Amino acid sequence: MHIIFAVYSQKFKFSSMKRANLITANEHGENSMRIQSDRLNKNNFRITTMKIILMLTVFLTGTAAIAQNRLYTEGSVWNVSFIKTIPGMGQDYLNNLKTTWKAVHDEALKQGLILSYKILDGEAANPQDFDILLLVEYKNLASMEGQDDKWDAIYKKSIGDEATMKQLRENRVSMRTIYGGKLMREIVYK
């Protein structure tokens, strides 16, 4: 009667892909080394292949299911700026935007750099809240890249030289605080 003991090579940690050395001992205590690596490697290869196929199937099915459950498409990109006007300066700031910010964005619209722009005005919900939103709509993220020279030319044409732009920035500081900005994607339902 033969008893089979599995002894794994000490060079490698336990793994289904490693070779197994099988030592057999008969009832007389004589040892003989038998390596059954061909059979083990074929079985391990089949098991590993089945695991990979199963993982790919789960991944691809899950990805397709997520895409099928999406009831919308991604639309244009909006650059949103959050502005807090100094008390009593809201009207002055909006008038200032008409002569500068609006002029710049009208020209950008003519040149096709943007799709649209909007200014939204409202009451702040609390003392730390914004009261004006400046929104600029772009076709996509790619349309925002590599346009610096065109924007510089528009600013120069609409506002003037660097000294005039600096004076404009200094005047606006006394009228408002910029709370920040975000890039947001419009969602269009199917």
Protein Blocks (a to p, Z undefined) as FASTA:
>chain_A
ZZddddddfkbccdfkbccddddddfkopacdddfklmmmmmmmmmmmmmmmmmmmmmmm
mmmmmmmmpcbdcddddddddddddehilmmmmmmmmmmmmmmmmmmmmnopambdcddd
dddfbfkbcfbdcddddfblmlmgoplmmmmmmmmmmnopfklmmmmmmmmmmmpccfbd
cdddddddZZ
